[in-house]
Amino acid sequence: MSPPKRSAPGREIAGAAKLRLLQAYPRPVPAQVCFARWQREAARLFNEYWRTGGERHLAAFVRHVVAMRSHRGAAQ
């Protein structure tokens, strides 16, 4: 008995299979939407720090803002 044949690397995907793949993996969210969500999260973290005075909230806010800036720099 011989092993099953592998498909060629550049082989086209059949129509129905391609449709299922497109439905399974929706389009990525635009960067502006992500940044709006991230800004809301940054505001929430800062408000939580302001409310509690807990340094862990301030550290989370700083870490979040640094990550936002690094992503924005990479996106430009």
N, CA, C and O atoms as a MOPAC input file, in Angstrom:
PM7 MOZYME 1SCF
protein

 N      0.84400 1    -1.16700 1     0.00000 1
 C      0.00000 1     0.00000 1     0.00000 1
 C      0.90000 1     1.24400 1     0.00000 1
 O      1.85800 1     1.30700 1     0.77000 1
 N      0.61200 1     2.20500 1    -0.83100 1
 C      1.42700 1     3.40600 1    -0.93900 1
 C      0.83400 1     4.53200 1    -0.08600 1
 O     -0.37100 1     4.55100 1     0.16400 1
 N      1.67100 1     5.46600 1     0.35800 1
 C      1.16800 1     6.58400 1     1.16400 1
 C      0.31000 1     7.50800 1     0.30300 1
 O      0.46200 1     7.52700 1    -0.91800 1
 N     -0.59200 1     8.27700 1     0.92500 1
 C     -1.42900 1     9.19400 1     0.14700 1
 C     -0.57900 1    10.28600 1    -0.50100 1
 O      0.44800 1    10.69800 1     0.03800 1
 N     -1.02400 1    10.73800 1    -1.65200 1
 C     -0.30000 1    11.79100 1    -2.36600 1
 C     -0.58300 1    13.13300 1    -1.71900 1
 O     -1.70300 1    13.42100 1    -1.29800 1
 N      0.45400 1    13.94000 1    -1.65200 1
 C      0.29500 1    15.29400 1    -1.11200 1
 C     -0.08600 1    16.23700 1    -2.23800 1
 O      0.29800 1    16.03600 1    -3.39000 1
 N     -0.84100 1    17.26300 1    -1.89200 1
 C     -1.22100 1    18.23500 1    -2.90800 1
 C     -0.04900 1    19.17600 1    -3.17600 1
 O      0.82000 1    19.37200 1    -2.32600 1
 N     -0.04600 1    19.73800 1    -4.34800 1
 C      1.01500 1    20.66200 1    -4.73300 1
 C      0.90000 1    21.93900 1    -3.90300 1
 O     -0.21100 1    22.33900 1    -3.55600 1
 N      2.03000 1    22.59500 1    -3.57300 1
 C      1.99400 1    23.78700 1    -2.71500 1
 C      1.18000 1    24.93700 1    -3.29100 1
 O      0.54900 1    25.67100 1    -2.53200 1
 N      1.17300 1    25.11600 1    -4.59800 1
 C      0.46900 1    26.24800 1    -5.19600 1
 C     -0.91200 1    25.89500 1    -5.70100 1
 O     -1.48300 1    26.63800 1    -6.49900 1
 N     -1.45900 1    24.78400 1    -5.25900 1
 C     -2.74700 1    24.30600 1    -5.76400 1
 C     -3.88200 1    25.23400 1    -5.33700 1
 O     -3.92100 1    25.70600 1    -4.20100 1
 N     -4.79000 1    25.48300 1    -6.25000 1
 C     -5.93800 1    26.34600 1    -5.96500 1
 C     -6.93300 1    25.63000 1    -5.05500 1
 O     -7.08000 1    24.41000 1    -5.12000 1
 N     -7.60600 1    26.39100 1    -4.21700 1
 C     -8.63300 1    25.83800 1    -3.34200 1
 C     -9.95000 1    25.83800 1    -4.10800 1
 O    -10.26900 1    26.80900 1    -4.79400 1
 N    -10.70600 1    24.76900 1    -3.99800 1
 C    -11.99200 1    24.67000 1    -4.66900 1
 C    -12.94300 1    25.74000 1    -4.14700 1
 O    -12.77900 1    26.22500 1    -3.02700 1
 N    -13.93400 1    26.11100 1    -4.95200 1
 C    -14.85400 1    27.19700 1    -4.62200 1
 C    -15.55000 1    27.04300 1    -3.28800 1
 O    -15.54900 1    27.97600 1    -2.48500 1
 N    -16.14900 1    25.88100 1    -3.02800 1
 C    -16.88400 1    25.67100 1    -1.77500 1
 C    -15.94000 1    25.69800 1    -0.57700 1
 O    -16.28800 1    26.23600 1     0.47400 1
 N    -14.76000 1    25.12600 1    -0.72600 1
 C    -13.79800 1    25.12800 1     0.37300 1
 C    -13.31200 1    26.54400 1     0.65200 1
 O    -13.12700 1    26.92800 1     1.80700 1
 N    -13.10800 1    27.31300 1    -0.40400 1
 C    -12.65900 1    28.69700 1    -0.22900 1
 C    -13.73500 1    29.52200 1     0.47200 1
 O    -13.42400 1    30.34900 1     1.32900 1
 N    -14.99300 1    29.30100 1     0.11100 1
 C    -16.08800 1    30.01400 1     0.75200 1
 C    -16.14700 1    29.68700 1     2.24100 1
 O    -16.35900 1    30.57500 1     3.06600 1
 N    -15.96100 1    28.40700 1     2.58600 1
 C    -15.96100 1    28.02400 1     4.00500 1
 C    -14.80200 1    28.67400 1     4.75000 1
 O    -14.95700 1    29.08500 1     5.90000 1
 N    -13.64600 1    28.76900 1     4.10800 1
 C    -12.49800 1    29.43000 1     4.74600 1
 C    -12.77000 1    30.90400 1     4.97800 1
 O    -12.44500 1    31.43600 1     6.03900 1
 N    -13.36100 1    31.56600 1     3.99700 1
 C    -13.65700 1    32.99200 1     4.13600 1
 C    -14.68500 1    33.24000 1     5.23800 1
 O    -14.60900 1    34.24700 1     5.94200 1
 N    -15.63500 1    32.33500 1     5.38900 1
 C    -16.62500 1    32.48500 1     6.44800 1
 C    -16.02000 1    32.19900 1     7.81800 1
 O    -16.41600 1    32.81000 1     8.81100 1
 N    -15.08000 1    31.29200 1     7.87600 1
 C    -14.46200 1    30.93200 1     9.15100 1
 C    -13.51400 1    32.02300 1     9.65300 1
 O    -13.36400 1    32.21000 1    10.86000 1
 N    -12.88200 1    32.73600 1     8.73300 1
 C    -11.92200 1    33.78400 1     9.10200 1
 C    -12.39700 1    35.11700 1     8.54800 1
 O    -12.06800 1    35.46700 1     7.41500 1
 N    -13.17500 1    35.87400 1     9.33900 1
 C    -13.67600 1    37.15600 1     8.84900 1
 C    -12.54300 1    38.15300 1     8.63600 1
 O    -11.42000 1    37.95700 1     9.10100 1
 N    -12.86200 1    39.20400 1     7.93600 1
 C    -11.86400 1    40.24200 1     7.65300 1
 C    -11.33800 1    40.85200 1     8.94800 1
 O    -12.06400 1    40.93200 1     9.93900 1
 N    -10.08000 1    41.28200 1     8.94000 1
 C     -9.53700 1    41.91400 1    10.14600 1
 C    -10.22200 1    43.24900 1    10.42600 1
 O    -10.72700 1    43.90900 1     9.51800 1
 N    -10.22800 1    43.62300 1    11.68000 1
 C    -10.83000 1    44.88500 1    12.10000 1
 C     -9.89400 1    46.02200 1    11.69900 1
 O     -8.68400 1    45.91000 1    11.89500 1
 N    -10.42400 1    47.11900 1    11.13900 1
 C     -9.55500 1    48.24700 1    10.77400 1
 C     -8.79800 1    48.79100 1    11.98500 1
 O     -9.28000 1    48.72300 1    13.11600 1
 N     -7.62300 1    49.32400 1    11.73200 1
 C     -6.75600 1    49.81500 1    12.81100 1
 C     -7.42200 1    50.93500 1    13.60700 1
 O     -7.22100 1    51.03200 1    14.81800 1
 N     -8.21500 1    51.78400 1    12.94300 1
 C     -8.86900 1    52.88900 1    13.65600 1
 C     -9.83300 1    52.35800 1    14.71100 1
 O     -9.93800 1    52.92500 1    15.79800 1
 N    -10.53700 1    51.27400 1    14.39600 1
 C    -11.46700 1    50.68900 1    15.36300 1
 C    -10.69600 1    50.12400 1    16.54700 1
 O    -11.10500 1    50.29300 1    17.69600 1
 N     -9.58400 1    49.45700 1    16.27100 1
 C     -8.75900 1    48.91700 1    17.35500 1
 C     -8.25700 1    50.02500 1    18.26300 1
 O     -8.32300 1    49.90900 1    19.48700 1
 N     -7.75300 1    51.10500 1    17.66500 1
 C     -7.21600 1    52.18400 1    18.48800 1
 C     -8.30700 1    52.86500 1    19.29700 1
 O     -8.05000 1    53.29900 1    20.42000 1
 N     -9.51100 1    52.97200 1    18.76200 1
 C    -10.61100 1    53.55900 1    19.53900 1
 C    -10.91700 1    52.68800 1    20.75000 1
 O    -11.13900 1    53.20000 1    21.84700 1
 N    -10.92900 1    51.37500 1    20.55200 1
 C    -11.16400 1    50.45600 1    21.68000 1
 C    -10.02900 1    50.53500 1    22.68600 1
 O    -10.26200 1    50.53800 1    23.89500 1
 N     -8.80200 1    50.59800 1    22.18900 1
 C     -7.65100 1    50.68300 1    23.08400 1
 C     -7.65700 1    51.98100 1    23.87300 1
 O     -7.26700 1    51.99700 1    25.04000 1
 N     -8.09700 1    53.07600 1    23.24800 1
 C     -8.16300 1    54.35100 1    23.96700 1
 C     -9.21300 1    54.29200 1    25.06600 1
 O     -9.00500 1    54.82600 1    26.15500 1
 N    -10.33800 1    53.64500 1    24.78800 1
 C    -11.36200 1    53.49200 1    25.83200 1
 C    -10.82400 1    52.66300 1    26.99600 1
 O    -11.08900 1    52.96100 1    28.16100 1
 N    -10.06600 1    51.62100 1    26.66500 1
 C     -9.48000 1    50.79000 1    27.73300 1
 C     -8.45700 1    51.58500 1    28.53400 1
 O     -8.38500 1    51.44000 1    29.75500 1
 N     -7.66700 1    52.42200 1    27.87000 1
 C     -6.69800 1    53.26700 1    28.57800 1
 C     -7.42400 1    54.22600 1    29.51800 1
 O     -7.00100 1    54.42100 1    30.65800 1
 N     -8.51600 1    54.82400 1    29.04200 1
 C     -9.29400 1    55.73100 1    29.89600 1
 C     -9.88200 1    54.97900 1    31.08700 1
 O     -9.90900 1    55.50300 1    32.20100 1
 N    -10.35100 1    53.75800 1    30.85900 1
 C    -10.91000 1    52.96500 1    31.95000 1
 C     -9.84500 1    52.64400 1    32.99400 1
 O    -10.09500 1    52.73000 1    34.19600 1
 N     -8.65900 1    52.27300 1    32.52300 1
 C     -7.57900 1    51.96000 1    33.46700 1
 C     -7.17900 1    53.19200 1    34.27600 1
 O     -6.95000 1    53.09600 1    35.48100 1
 N     -7.09600 1    54.34500 1    33.61800 1
 C     -6.72400 1    55.55300 1    34.34600 1
 C     -7.81000 1    55.94000 1    35.34500 1
 O     -7.50300 1    56.34500 1    36.46700 1
 N     -9.07800 1    55.81900 1    34.94700 1
 C    -10.17500 1    56.12000 1    35.87300 1
 C    -10.15900 1    55.17700 1    37.06800 1
 O    -10.46400 1    55.58200 1    38.19000 1
 N     -9.80700 1    53.93200 1    36.82700 1
 C     -9.71500 1    52.96900 1    37.92200 1
 C     -8.57900 1    53.35900 1    38.87900 1
 O     -8.71900 1    53.25100 1    40.09800 1
 N     -7.46500 1    53.81000 1    38.31500 1
 C     -6.36800 1    54.28700 1    39.17500 1
 C     -6.81400 1    55.51400 1    39.96100 1
 O     -6.54400 1    55.62000 1    41.15800 1
 N     -7.49400 1    56.43700 1    39.29200 1
 C     -7.94200 1    57.67200 1    39.94600 1
 C     -8.91900 1    57.35200 1    41.07900 1
 O     -8.89700 1    57.99400 1    42.12900 1
 N     -9.77000 1    56.36100 1    40.85500 1
 C    -10.77800 1    55.99100 1    41.84500 1
 C    -10.16000 1    55.28600 1    43.04500 1
 O    -10.51800 1    55.57800 1    44.18600 1
 N     -9.22700 1    54.35400 1    42.79800 1
 C     -8.69400 1    53.53400 1    43.88400 1
 C     -7.35400 1    54.01400 1    44.42400 1
 O     -7.02200 1    53.78000 1    45.58600 1
 N     -6.58400 1    54.69100 1    43.56700 1
 C     -5.24500 1    55.08400 1    43.97400 1
 C     -4.26400 1    53.92300 1    43.97500 1
 O     -3.13400 1    54.05700 1    44.44500 1
 N     -4.69800 1    52.77900 1    43.44800 1
 C     -3.84600 1    51.58900 1    43.43200 1
 C     -2.76200 1    51.68300 1    42.36900 1
 O     -3.03300 1    51.99900 1    41.21000 1
 N     -1.54200 1    51.40800 1    42.77800 1
 C     -0.43400 1    51.50400 1    41.82700 1
 C     -0.50000 1    50.43300 1    40.74700 1
 O      0.06400 1    50.61100 1    39.66800 1
 N     -1.17700 1    49.32900 1    41.02100 1
 C     -1.28100 1    48.29900 1    39.97900 1
 C     -2.10900 1    48.80900 1    38.80200 1
 O     -1.85200 1    48.43600 1    37.65700 1
 N     -3.11100 1    49.66800 1    39.07700 1
 C     -3.89300 1    50.24000 1    37.99300 1
 C     -3.06600 1    51.24600 1    37.19700 1
 O     -3.17600 1    51.32000 1    35.97300 1
 N     -2.25000 1    52.00900 1    37.88800 1
 C     -1.37200 1    52.94700 1    37.20000 1
 C     -0.35500 1    52.19800 1    36.34600 1
 O     -0.08500 1    52.59700 1    35.21300 1
 N      0.21000 1    51.12000 1    36.87700 1
 C      1.17200 1    50.32200 1    36.11000 1
 C      0.50800 1    49.70200 1    34.88900 1
 O      1.11400 1    49.63900 1    33.81900 1
 N     -0.72700 1    49.24300 1    35.03900 1
 C     -1.45700 1    48.66600 1    33.90000 1
 C     -1.73200 1    49.73900 1    32.85700 1
 O     -1.62300 1    49.47900 1    31.65900 1
 N     -2.08800 1    50.94300 1    33.29900 1
 C     -2.32500 1    52.04900 1    32.37000 1
 C     -1.05700 1    52.38900 1    31.59700 1
 O     -1.09600 1    52.53600 1    30.37600 1
 N      0.05800 1    52.51300 1    32.29500 1
 C      1.32800 1    52.85200 1    31.63800 1
 C      1.72200 1    51.76500 1    30.64500 1
 O      2.12900 1    52.07100 1    29.52500 1
 N      1.60600 1    50.51700 1    31.03700 1
 C      1.94300 1    49.40300 1    30.14700 1
 C      1.05600 1    49.41900 1    28.90100 1
 O      1.52500 1    49.16900 1    27.79100 1
 N     -0.21600 1    49.71400 1    29.09700 1
 C     -1.17300 1    49.75200 1    27.98700 1
 C     -0.83400 1    50.88600 1    27.01400 1
 O     -0.84700 1    50.68600 1    25.80000 1
 N     -0.53500 1    52.06100 1    27.54100 1
 C     -0.21600 1    53.21100 1    26.68200 1
 C      1.09400 1    52.97300 1    25.92500 1
 O      1.19200 1    53.31900 1    24.74800 1
 N      2.08400 1    52.39600 1    26.57300 1
 C      3.34700 1    52.08500 1    25.89400 1
 C      3.09900 1    51.10400 1    24.75000 1
 O      3.66100 1    51.25900 1    23.66600 1
 N      2.26800 1    50.10600 1    24.98600 1
 C      1.94900 1    49.13900 1    23.92600 1
 C      1.20200 1    49.81600 1    22.78400 1
 O      1.46100 1    49.52800 1    21.61500 1
 N      0.27300 1    50.71800 1    23.11700 1
 C     -0.46000 1    51.44900 1    22.06900 1
 C      0.51200 1    52.25300 1    21.20500 1
 O      0.41400 1    52.25100 1    19.97800 1
 N      1.43800 1    52.93000 1    21.85300 1
 C      2.40300 1    53.75300 1    21.09200 1
 C      3.31300 1    52.89000 1    20.24200 1
 O      3.64200 1    53.27300 1    19.12000 1
 N      3.72500 1    51.74600 1    20.73700 1
 C      4.59400 1    50.89600 1    19.94200 1
 C      3.84200 1    50.32600 1    18.74300 1
 O      4.41400 1    50.20700 1    17.65900 1
 N      2.57900 1    49.97600 1    18.92000 1
 C      1.78100 1    49.48900 1    17.79700 1
 C      1.54400 1    50.59100 1    16.77700 1
 O      1.59100 1    50.35400 1    15.57000 1
 N      1.29300 1    51.78300 1    17.26500 1
 C      1.06400 1    52.90100 1    16.33600 1
 C      2.32800 1    53.19100 1    15.54400 1
 O      2.25100 1    53.47900 1    14.34900 1
 N      3.49600 1    53.12000 1    16.18500 1
 C      4.75300 1    53.34600 1    15.48900 1
 C      5.01200 1    52.26800 1    14.45400 1
 O      5.53900 1    52.55800 1    13.37900 1
 N      4.65200 1    51.03300 1    14.75900 1
 C      4.85300 1    49.93000 1    13.81200 1
 C      3.88100 1    50.02400 1    12.64400 1
 O      4.19300 1    49.58000 1    11.53900 1
 N      2.68400 1    50.61000 1    12.88500 1
 C      1.66400 1    50.68500 1    11.83800 1
 C      1.96400 1    51.80900 1    10.85100 1
 O      1.48100 1    51.77800 1     9.71900 1
 N      2.74500 1    52.79000 1    11.25900 1
 C      3.00000 1    53.93700 1    10.37500 1
 C      4.13100 1    53.70200 1     9.43900 1
 O      4.46100 1    54.57600 1     8.63700 1

